[in-house]
């Protein structure tokens, strides 16, 4: 069975959300971490998978896989998630 890029896009969004939940629940364990390390982890765990998921959604539309609604949903969710966390990294003190 061939995997759809739209479904992979939504899976990457789900992975980003799971990373966010794990990070939030274990935040007290990382209390002494430097700001630079937190920013690197945020980009690696939240922005990167969501950005790749958005690209996968666009590729799904370009290849006309037939799952247009899933592709658009993946693009919107991943883009909003990545932009939100990118703004946190760029503008947080």
Helices and strands as residue ranges (DSSP letters): H 5-25, G 27-30, H 35-42, I 43-47, H 48-62, H 68-91
